[in-house]
Amino acid sequence: MNKRLVIAVAGLVLCMATCFAQGRKALRINEVMVANETGVVDDYGQRQAWIELFNANFAPLEISSVYLTNDSTNPKMYPVPLGDVNTRIPKRQHVVFFADGEPNKGTFHTNFILTPGVDNWIGLYDADGRTLIDAVVIPATVGVDQTWARTEDGAGQWALRTGGEKDYITPSSANVIKDTNKKIDMFAERDENGFAMTIMAMGVVFCALLVLCLSFYGIGKIGAAIAGLNKRRAHGVSAKDFHQELGGHDSGEEIAAIAMALHDHLNAHDTESTVLTINKVKRAYSPWSSKIYGIRTIPEHHINKK
């Protein structure tokens, strides 16, 4: 019994570890700035090089104990500390690490720096220090206040961003900023008065009601079939004999008539109870109704005899 319990616990732990590792495979290096002079500031008000990570999962992801490094020969250069609630990244969200070489400032400050004017290699390793999750080389041509970023969050090609109108620099936010929805705009152009939207909405409602009606009808038929099967099993007859000998059907009218007959039979008042209960009526005493306090009293005459 104990061996089975140990095996079950070990299997559960292995399964959880496998799922956890598979979730970390979706962690991506998303955007990097090497020379930060007028960009975003850290929690100390200073401008440092920064690395943005993106959780491509559709579920929260805990990134503590992964490794960030700028040296391929030292994959365990900066381990993300344990115990910080901010290392749990929500689904499809970002987190920024400042490469300032001052890890004593907090969880999101690495122990290495990025050097402007040269190629900078950045690697992201899993907790074992051997599995490379993601890596990127930032070209030396990336200038001051420019970033090397993916064209889409967690996917797409890498491209230079200068902070212009069409290539925003987006630390801790989506690389593609959508201010409008093309499908909604196209629908608004083709259906200015909203007739198509009304028809679509009514169609969805009626379709849903039709599906519900069919579902309830099917459930009723299935219930009736199961009830008939139970009756045939109880009587030990086939379906054909059941319909011929026993009728094989119970309509609503028949069931209602049987129920009313049973109700009248079980609640008949032909036999009355012979137990009598006599309750004594107790009246409250009031001096106002007492005869001894009558208003008119007959005076008594006393004759003095001498």
C-alpha positions in Angstrom: 0.0 0.0 0.0 2.8 2.4 0.9 4.7 1.6 -2.3 1.6 2.4 -4.4 1.2 5.7 -2.6 4.8 6.6 -3.2 4.5 5.7 -6.8 1.3 7.8 -7.2 2.9 10.8 -5.5 6.0 10.5 -7.6 4.0 10.3 -10.8 1.9 13.3 -9.8 5.1 15.3 -9.1 6.6 14.3 -12.4 3.5 15.2 -14.3 3.4 18.6 -12.6 7.0 19.2 -13.3 6.5 18.2 -17.0 3.6 20.6 -17.4 5.6 23.4 -15.6 8.5 22.9 -18.0 6.3 22.8 -21.0 4.8 26.1 -19.9 8.2 27.7 -19.6 9.0 26.8 -23.2 6.6 29.5 -24.3 8.6 32.2 -22.5 10.2 34.5 -25.0 12.7 37.4 -25.2 10.6 40.1 -26.7 12.4 43.4 -26.8 15.8 44.7 -25.8 17.3 48.2 -25.4 21.1 48.5 -25.0 21.6 52.2 -24.8 18.9 53.9 -22.7 19.3 57.7 -22.4 15.8 59.1 -22.6 13.7 56.0 -22.3 12.0 54.2 -19.4 13.4 54.5 -15.9 13.7 51.8 -13.3 12.3 51.8 -9.8 15.2 54.0 -8.7 14.6 56.6 -11.3 17.6 55.6 -13.4 17.8 54.8 -17.1 19.5 51.4 -17.7 19.6 48.8 -20.5 16.6 46.6 -20.3 15.3 43.2 -21.5 11.6 42.4 -21.9 10.3 38.9 -21.5 6.9 37.8 -22.8 4.6 35.0 -21.6 3.2 33.5 -24.7 1.0 31.1 -22.8 -2.7 31.6 -22.3 -2.2 30.9 -18.6 -0.1 32.6 -15.8 3.6 31.5 -15.7 6.0 31.5 -12.8 9.5 32.4 -14.0 11.5 32.2 -10.8 14.7 30.1 -11.0 15.1 30.6 -14.8 18.4 32.1 -15.9 19.3 35.2 -17.9 22.8 35.6 -19.3 24.8 37.4 -21.8 27.6 34.8 -21.9 26.9 31.5 -23.7 29.6 29.8 -21.7 28.0 30.8 -18.4 24.3 29.9 -18.7 23.6 30.3 -15.0 24.9 33.9 -14.8 21.7 35.5 -13.3 19.1 33.2 -11.7 15.7 34.9 -11.2 15.2 34.8 -7.4 12.5 32.7 -5.7 9.8 34.2 -3.4 8.9 37.3 -5.4 5.2 37.5 -6.3 6.0 39.7 -9.3 7.8 36.8 -11.0 4.4 35.3 -11.8 3.6 36.7 -15.2 -0.1 36.8 -16.2 -1.2 35.2 -19.5 0.1 37.1 -22.6 1.8 39.7 -20.5 5.3 41.1 -20.2 8.0 41.7 -17.5 11.1 43.9 -17.8 14.6 43.2 -16.4 17.1 46.0 -16.1 20.7 44.9 -17.1 22.5 47.3 -14.8 24.9 44.9 -13.0 23.3 45.7 -9.6 21.3 42.6 -8.5 21.2 44.0 -5.0 18.6 46.5 -6.2 15.9 43.8 -6.5 14.6 40.9 -8.4 14.5 42.6 -11.8 18.0 43.9 -11.8 20.6 41.5 -13.4 24.2 41.0 -12.4 25.4 41.7 -16.0 25.3 44.7 -18.3 24.9 45.2 -22.0 27.6 47.1 -24.0 26.5 49.6 -26.7 28.3 49.5 -30.0 28.9 45.7 -30.1 26.9 42.6 -30.7 25.2 41.5 -27.5 24.1 37.9 -27.1 21.3 37.2 -24.6 20.2 33.8 -23.6 17.2 32.5 -21.5 17.8 29.1 -19.8 15.4 26.9 -17.9 15.9 26.0 -14.2 18.2 23.1 -15.0 20.8 25.5 -16.5 21.1 23.4 -19.7 17.8 23.8 -21.6 18.0 26.9 -23.7 14.5 28.5 -23.9 15.2 31.4 -26.1 18.2 33.5 -27.4 18.8 36.6 -29.5 21.8 38.6 -30.8 21.3 42.4 -30.6 23.3 43.9 -33.5 25.9 46.6 -32.8 23.9 48.9 -35.2 21.2 49.4 -32.7 21.7 53.0 -31.6 20.8 55.1 -28.6 17.2 54.9 -27.4 16.5 52.3 -30.0 15.3 48.7 -29.5 15.7 45.3 -31.1 12.2 43.8 -30.9 9.9 41.2 -32.4 7.4 42.2 -35.0 4.7 40.4 -32.9 4.7 39.5 -29.2 6.5 36.2 -28.8 6.7 35.5 -32.5 7.6 37.0 -35.8 10.9 38.4 -37.0 13.3 40.7 -35.2 13.5 44.3 -36.3 14.9 47.7 -35.3 12.6 50.1 -33.6 13.5 53.8 -33.5 10.5 55.1 -31.6 8.7 56.6 -34.6 5.0 56.6 -35.4 5.0 53.1 -36.9 7.7 51.5 -34.8 6.9 52.3 -31.2 9.2 51.3 -28.3 6.9 49.4 -25.9 8.5 48.2 -22.7 6.0 46.2 -20.6 3.4 46.4 -23.3 2.4 44.8 -26.6 4.8 45.3 -29.5 1.8 45.8 -31.8 -0.5 48.5 -30.5 -4.0 48.2 -32.0 -6.2 51.3 -31.7 -9.0 50.0 -34.0 -10.5 46.7 -35.1 -10.4 46.3 -38.8 -13.3 43.8 -38.9 -15.6 46.2 -36.9 -14.6 49.1 -39.1 -15.4 47.2 -42.3 -18.7 46.0 -40.8 -19.6 49.6 -39.9 -18.9 50.7 -43.5 -21.0 48.0 -45.1 -23.9 48.2 -42.6 -24.4 51.8 -41.7 -28.0 51.4 -40.4 -27.4 48.1 -38.5 -29.9 46.0 -40.3 -27.4 43.1 -40.9 -26.4 43.3 -37.2 -30.1 43.1 -36.1 -30.7 40.1 -38.4 -27.6 38.3 -37.2 -28.5 38.9 -33.5 -32.1 37.7 -34.0 -30.8 34.7 -35.9 -28.4 33.8 -33.1 -31.2 34.0 -30.6 -33.7 31.9 -32.6 -31.0 29.3 -33.3 -30.2 29.1 -29.6 -33.9 28.6 -28.8 -34.3 26.0 -31.5 -31.3 24.1 -30.1 -32.8 24.2 -26.6 -36.2 23.0 -27.9 -34.6 20.1 -29.8 -32.4 19.3 -26.7 -35.4 19.1 -24.4 -37.4 17.1 -26.9 -34.6 14.7 -27.3 -34.1 14.4 -23.5 -37.9 13.6 -23.2 -37.7 10.9 -25.8 -34.7 9.3 -24.2 -36.4 9.4 -20.8 -39.5 7.8 -22.2 -37.5 5.1 -23.9 -35.6 4.3 -20.7 -38.9 4.2 -18.8 -40.4 1.8 -21.3 -37.3 -0.4 -21.2 -37.5 -0.6 -17.4 -41.2 -1.6 -17.6 -40.5 -4.3 -20.2 -37.7 -5.6 -18.0 -40.0 -5.6 -14.9 -42.7 -7.5 -16.7 -40.3 -9.8 -18.6 -41.9 -9.3 -22.0 -40.6 -8.1 -25.4 -41.4 -4.7 -26.9 -44.1 -6.1 -29.2 -45.9 -8.1 -26.5 -45.6 -5.1 -24.1 -47.4 -2.8 -26.6 -50.1 -5.4 -27.3 -50.8 -6.7 -23.8 -49.9 -3.8 -21.5 -50.6 -0.9 -23.8 -47.0 0.3 -23.6 -47.8 4.0 -23.1 -48.8 6.3 -20.3 -50.3 9.5 -21.5 -50.4 12.6 -19.4 -54.2 12.3 -19.0 -54.0 8.8 -17.7 -51.3 9.6 -15.2 -53.4 12.6 -14.0 -56.5 10.5 -13.6 -54.7 7.8 -11.7 -53.1 10.4 -9.4 -56.5 12.0 -8.6 -58.1 8.7 -8.0 -55.3 7.8 -5.5 -55.6 11.1 -3.8 -59.4 10.8 -3.4 -59.0 7.2 -2.1 -56.3 7.9 0.4 -57.8 11.2 1.7 -61.4 10.0 2.1 -63.3 11.1 5.3 -65.6 8.1 5.6 -64.2 7.2 9.0 -64.2 10.1 11.5 -62.2 10.2 14.6 -64.1 9.7 17.9 -61.6 11.5 20.1 -63.1 14.6 21.6 -61.1 17.3 23.1 -62.6 19.7 25.7 -60.7 22.8 26.5 -61.6 24.8 29.6 -62.3 28.4 28.8 -60.5 30.6 31.4 -61.7 34.2 31.7 -59.7 36.9 33.1 -61.0 38.6 36.3 -61.9 42.3 36.2 -63.2 44.2 39.2 -65.3 46.4 36.8 -67.5 43.4 36.0 -67.9 42.2 39.6 -71.3 42.4 41.1 -70.1 43.4 44.5 -69.0 46.7 43.2 -72.4 47.7 41.8 -73.2 51.4 41.5 -76.6 51.1 43.1 -76.8 49.6 46.6 -79.8 49.3 48.8 -79.2 51.2 52.1 -79.7 49.3 55.3 -81.8 50.9 58.0 -80.7 50.3 61.6 -83.3 50.9 64.3 -82.0 51.8 67.7 -84.1 50.2 70.4 -84.1 51.8 73.7 
